[in-house]
Amino acid sequence: MLNFEFQNPTKIIFGKNQISKLSSEIPDGAKVLMVYGGGSIKRNGIYEQVMAALKEYKVTEFGGVSANPEYEVLLKALKIIKDDEVDFILAVGGGSVIDGVKFLSGAATYAGDEPWDLLAKGIRTYKGLPFGTVLTLPATGSEMNSGAVITRAETKEKRVMGGPGLFPQFSMLDPQVIQSIPKRQIANGLVDSFSHVIEQYMTYPVAARLQDRIAESVMQTLIETAPKIMKDPGNYEAASDFMWSCTMALNGLLRVGTPNDWSTHMIAHELTALYGIDHARTLAIIHPSHLRFNLEDKMEKLAQYGERVWGIIEGSIEEKAKKAIEKTEEYFHSLEIDTRLSDYTNDYEGTAKIIKQRFEERGWQELGERQSITPEVVEKIVEMSY
């Protein structure tokens, strides 16, 4: 096991009707900016619950955060924070809204002139404006980590940011919200969370046996839960397993003491930036090709994954590893998610060269757990994904 440090300060409040406890988590007298997305919270009853819980606070609303939180939109919210001297932000939404609030948290305390530098220059946030979350869409795990991904439409970029100052102070997780989520978004959440586990687990063995077992249990739970929650989003037991698995997939626990990859995410972000394809679906496009291209480096863990998660017990290590990739692709297909770029756009020719060039321009020369994912390798993986 590799050396590690681990701290996660986010308080999780999980279960039915927990939104009513908001007032006990936000400081008395705080000026609150409530940030949400397209307005679904006003149709499914969450908005009323939040406003009832915040009746003693001065609340300013900011809606319209998109599925890929857009920099220019967030700058408008940032202006409100500064003009109104907001001292607490509440994200009511899924990962995109929460990521947007993390950007606002960091930008509100950033001393520089250009907030985009937080992303473009990789400036970490050590003390952000306090915020909490009410999760309405399980997927990203953003409710219990300190990372965020922000899109800039004018340059077609999707960049990451983070830092220890960007953990939510609390996150409220009520599985009942899932019954109002469209099945497309539930499928996305199942793939997104599964992908997060792959990025931390599918590398090479370092005798981190407990982390391996936890990662495998999250993947098994998602696989077992998927048909239940897709058939009946109102199934509270399945919804609970789904929501908590998404959170556990990326709260930092799986990565400690282990090598991580994350190159699939970096490639997939470019597909979303270029074509507007759902984040989870870009992950489903890249993962199979990435695993096949790097079969030799990942073979031992792929075979272990095949045995423990998919029950593949026959064949050589290489045969088990290859079968495990096939089962992963089949899992994505079972959720009606396609795994080829050509399934989403007819303009895919040349995409690999564009992404390779972007990686070169940013100096991303050594990605992956072995620092072997160069721009040239990225180009080949993307071409395999056509």
C-alpha positions in Angstrom: 0.0 0.0 0.0 1.3 3.5 -0.9 1.7 6.3 1.7 -1.4 8.5 2.1 -3.1 11.3 4.0 -6.9 11.3 4.2 -9.3 13.9 5.6 -12.9 14.4 4.6 -14.7 17.0 6.7 -18.1 16.8 4.9 -21.0 15.9 7.2 -23.5 13.6 5.5 -27.2 13.7 6.5 -28.8 10.7 4.8 -32.4 9.5 4.7 -36.0 10.5 4.3 -37.2 14.1 4.9 -33.8 15.3 6.0 -34.1 18.7 4.2 -36.0 20.0 7.2 -32.8 20.0 9.1 -31.2 22.7 6.9 -31.6 25.4 9.5 -29.5 23.5 12.0 -26.6 23.3 9.6 -26.4 26.9 8.3 -25.1 29.7 10.6 -27.8 31.9 12.1 -28.2 35.2 10.3 -26.3 34.0 7.2 -27.0 35.6 3.9 -27.7 32.6 1.7 -27.3 32.3 -2.1 -29.4 29.2 -3.2 -28.0 27.9 -6.5 -30.0 25.4 -8.7 -30.3 24.2 -12.2 -33.1 24.2 -14.8 -36.0 24.5 -12.3 -36.9 20.8 -11.8 -36.7 21.4 -8.0 -39.8 23.6 -8.4 -41.7 20.7 -10.0 -40.8 17.9 -7.7 -41.4 19.6 -4.3 -37.7 20.1 -3.3 -37.8 23.8 -3.7 -40.7 24.1 -1.3 -38.9 22.0 1.3 -35.8 24.0 1.1 -37.5 27.4 1.3 -39.6 26.2 4.3 -36.4 25.2 6.0 -34.8 28.5 5.3 -37.7 30.7 6.2 -35.6 32.5 8.9 -32.8 33.4 6.5 -32.3 36.0 3.8 -32.2 33.9 0.7 -31.2 35.0 -2.8 -31.9 32.6 -5.6 -29.8 31.9 -8.7 -31.1 29.3 -11.2 -30.1 28.2 -14.6 -26.9 26.3 -13.9 -26.5 23.9 -16.9 -25.6 20.3 -17.0 -22.0 21.3 -17.7 -21.7 24.4 -15.5 -20.8 27.3 -17.7 -18.2 29.8 -16.6 -19.9 32.9 -18.0 -23.2 32.0 -16.2 -21.4 31.4 -13.0 -19.7 34.8 -13.2 -23.2 36.3 -12.8 -23.7 34.4 -9.6 -20.3 35.5 -8.4 -21.3 39.2 -8.9 -24.4 38.6 -6.7 -22.2 37.1 -4.0 -19.9 40.1 -4.0 -22.6 42.8 -4.4 -24.9 41.3 -1.7 -22.1 40.2 0.6 -23.3 36.6 0.6 -21.6 34.5 3.3 -23.1 31.1 2.6 -24.0 29.2 -0.6 -26.4 26.4 -0.8 -26.3 24.1 -3.9 -29.6 22.4 -4.6 -29.0 20.0 -7.4 -26.8 17.3 -8.9 -23.1 17.3 -9.6 -23.1 20.2 -12.1 -24.8 22.6 -9.6 -22.5 21.5 -6.8 -19.4 21.9 -9.1 -20.7 25.3 -10.0 -21.0 26.2 -6.3 -17.5 25.0 -5.7 -16.2 27.3 -8.4 -18.2 30.2 -6.7 -16.8 29.2 -3.3 -13.2 29.4 -4.7 -13.7 32.5 -6.9 -15.3 34.4 -4.0 -12.1 34.2 -2.0 -9.7 34.4 -4.9 -7.5 37.5 -4.9 -6.6 37.4 -8.6 -8.3 39.4 -11.4 -9.3 36.4 -13.6 -11.3 33.6 -11.8 -10.7 31.3 -14.8 -7.1 31.1 -13.6 -8.3 28.8 -10.9 -8.9 26.2 -13.6 -6.5 27.2 -16.4 -3.5 27.5 -14.0 -4.5 24.8 -11.5 -4.7 27.1 -8.5 -5.9 25.2 -5.5 -8.4 26.7 -3.1 -7.4 26.4 0.6 -10.2 28.6 2.1 -13.4 29.1 0.1 -16.7 30.6 0.9 -18.7 28.2 3.1 -21.3 26.1 1.3 -23.5 23.1 1.7 -25.5 20.9 -0.7 -28.9 19.3 -1.1 -28.3 16.4 -3.5 -31.1 15.9 -6.1 -29.2 13.7 -8.7 -26.7 11.0 -7.6 -23.8 10.5 -10.0 -20.7 12.5 -9.5 -19.9 12.2 -5.8 -19.3 16.0 -5.8 -21.4 16.2 -2.6 -18.5 14.6 -0.6 -15.3 15.7 -2.3 -13.4 18.8 -3.1 -13.1 18.6 -6.9 -15.1 20.4 -9.6 -15.3 20.6 -13.4 -16.3 23.8 -15.2 -17.0 24.4 -18.9 -16.1 27.6 -20.9 -18.3 27.6 -24.0 -16.4 30.4 -25.8 -13.2 28.3 -26.0 -14.9 24.9 -25.9 -12.9 23.9 -22.8 -13.8 21.7 -19.8 -11.3 22.1 -17.0 -10.9 20.8 -13.4 -10.3 22.6 -10.1 -10.1 21.7 -6.5 -8.4 22.1 -3.1 -9.1 21.4 0.6 -11.2 24.5 0.9 -13.8 23.1 -1.5 -15.4 20.4 0.6 -19.1 21.0 1.4 -19.7 21.6 5.0 -22.6 19.3 4.8 -24.6 17.4 2.2 -28.2 16.2 2.5 -29.0 13.0 0.7 -32.6 12.0 0.6 -33.1 8.9 -1.7 -36.8 9.9 -2.3 -35.6 12.5 -4.8 -34.7 9.8 -7.3 -38.3 8.9 -8.1 -38.6 12.2 -10.0 -35.4 11.8 -12.0 -35.6 10.9 -15.8 -34.3 7.4 -16.5 -31.7 8.9 -18.9 -30.2 10.7 -15.9 -30.3 7.7 -13.7 -28.5 5.7 -16.3 -25.9 8.4 -16.5 -25.4 8.3 -12.8 -24.9 4.6 -12.8 -22.2 4.9 -15.4 -20.6 8.0 -14.0 -20.2 6.4 -10.5 -19.0 3.1 -11.9 -16.4 5.0 -14.0 -15.1 6.8 -10.9 -14.4 3.4 -9.3 -12.6 2.2 -12.4 -10.3 5.2 -12.5 -9.2 4.5 -8.9 -9.2 0.7 -9.0 -8.2 -0.4 -12.5 -4.5 0.3 -12.3 -1.9 -2.2 -10.8 -1.8 -4.1 -7.5 -0.1 -2.4 -4.5 -1.4 -4.7 -1.7 -4.3 -2.3 -0.9 -6.6 -5.2 -0.2 -9.2 -3.3 1.8 -9.5 -0.5 -0.8 -9.9 -3.2 -3.6 -12.7 -4.9 -1.7 -14.5 -1.7 -1.0 -14.2 -0.7 -4.7 -15.4 -4.1 -5.8 -18.4 -3.9 -3.5 -19.4 -0.4 -4.8 -19.3 -1.8 -8.4 -21.2 -4.9 -7.4 -23.8 -2.8 -5.7 -24.3 -0.6 -8.7 -24.6 -3.6 -11.0 -27.2 -5.3 -8.7 -29.1 -2.0 -8.2 -29.1 -0.9 -11.8 -32.1 -3.0 -13.1 -34.1 -2.3 -10.0 -33.7 1.5 -10.0 -34.1 1.7 -13.8 -37.4 -0.3 -13.5 -38.7 1.6 -10.5 -37.1 4.8 -9.4 -39.5 4.9 -6.5 -37.9 1.7 -4.9 -36.5 3.3 -1.8 -34.1 0.5 -0.9 -32.6 0.5 -4.4 -32.5 4.3 -4.4 -30.7 4.3 -1.1 -28.1 1.9 -2.4 -27.7 3.8 -5.7 -27.3 7.2 -3.9 -24.8 6.0 -1.3 -22.8 4.1 -3.9 -22.4 7.2 -6.0 -21.2 9.1 -3.0 -18.8 6.4 -1.9 -17.4 6.1 -5.4 -15.7 9.4 -5.2 -15.4 10.6 -1.6 -11.6 9.9 -1.5 -11.8 6.6 0.4 -11.1 4.3 -2.6 -8.1 6.2 -3.8 -6.0 6.3 -0.6 -2.9 4.2 -0.7 -3.5 3.3 -4.4 -2.3 4.5 -7.8 -5.0 6.3 -9.7 -5.5 6.8 -13.5 -8.1 9.5 -14.4 -6.9 9.8 -18.0 -10.2 8.5 -19.3 -11.9 11.5 -17.6 -9.4 14.0 -19.0 -10.1 12.6 -22.6 -13.8 12.3 -22.0 -14.1 16.0 -20.9 -12.8 17.0 -24.3 -15.7 15.1 -26.0 -18.2 16.9 -23.9 -16.6 20.2 -24.6 -16.5 19.6 -28.4 -19.8 17.9 -28.9 -22.0 18.5 -25.8 -22.3 14.7 -25.2 -23.4 13.8 -21.6 -20.4 13.4 -19.4 -21.3 9.8 -18.4 -21.7 8.8 -22.1 -18.3 10.2 -23.0 -16.8 8.0 -20.3 -18.7 5.0 -21.7 -17.1 5.8 -25.1 -13.6 6.0 -23.9 -13.3 3.4 -21.1 -13.5 0.3 -23.3 -10.9 1.5 -25.8 -8.7 2.8 -23.0 -8.7 -0.5 -21.2 -8.1 -2.5 -24.4 -5.2 -0.2 -25.4 -3.6 -0.5 -21.9 -4.4 -4.2 -21.5 -0.8 -5.2 -20.7 -0.4 -2.6 -17.9 -3.9 -3.2 -16.4 -4.1 -7.0 -17.0 -3.7 -8.2 -13.4 -6.4 -5.9 -12.0 -8.7 -6.4 -14.9 -8.5 -10.2 -14.3 -9.1 -9.7 -10.6 -12.1 -7.4 -11.4 -13.4 -10.0 -13.8 -13.2 -12.8 -11.2 -14.6 -10.8 -8.2 -17.2 -8.5 -9.8 -18.3 -10.5 -12.9 -17.6 -14.1 -11.7 -15.3 -14.9 -14.6 -13.4 -17.9 -13.3 -12.3 -19.7 -16.5 -9.4 -19.0 -18.8 -6.0 -17.4 -18.5 -5.3 -14.1 -16.9 -5.4 -12.4 -20.3 -8.6 -14.1 -21.3 -10.2 -13.1 -18.0 -9.0 -9.5 -18.5 -10.4 -9.3 -22.0 -13.7 -10.8 -20.9 -13.9 -8.3 -18.1 -13.7 -5.4 -20.6 -16.5 -7.0 -22.7 -18.7 -7.3 -19.5 -18.1 -3.7 -18.7 -19.2 -2.7 -22.2 -22.2 -4.9 -21.9 -23.1 -3.2 -18.6 -23.1 0.2 -20.3 -25.2 -1.2 -23.2 -27.7 -2.7 -20.7 -28.4 0.9 -19.5 -29.0 1.9 -23.2 -25.8 3.9 -23.4 -23.8 3.6 -26.6 -20.0 3.2 -26.5 -18.8 4.6 -29.8 -18.3 8.2 -30.7 -19.9 7.6 -34.1 -23.1 6.7 -32.2 -23.3 10.4 -31.1 -22.0 12.4 -34.0 -21.2 12.1 -37.7 -18.4 14.7 -37.3 -16.0 12.4 -35.4 -13.2 12.3 -38.0 -10.3 14.4 -36.8 -11.4 14.4 -33.2 -8.4 12.4 -32.1 -6.0 15.0 -33.6 -7.9 17.9 -32.0 -7.7 16.3 -28.5 -4.0 15.3 -29.0 -3.2 18.9 -29.8 -5.1 20.2 -26.8 -3.1 17.9 -24.5 0.1 19.0 -26.1 -0.8 22.7 -25.7 -1.5 22.2 -22.0 1.6 20.2 -21.4 -0.3 17.0 -20.4 2.5 14.6 -21.4 2.4 11.9 -18.7 -1.1 10.9 -17.5 -2.3 7.7 -16.0 -1.1 5.6 -13.1 2.2 4.9 -14.9 2.5 8.4 -16.5 2.5 6.5 -19.8 -0.6 8.2 -21.4 1.0 10.7 -23.8 -0.8 12.9 -26.3 0.1 10.3 -28.9 -1.5 7.5 -26.9 -4.6 9.7 -26.3 -4.9 10.1 -30.1 -4.8 6.3 -30.6 -7.4 5.7 -27.8 -9.8 8.2 -29.3 -9.4 6.7 -32.7 -10.2 3.3 -31.3 -13.4 4.8 -29.9 -14.8 6.0 -33.2 
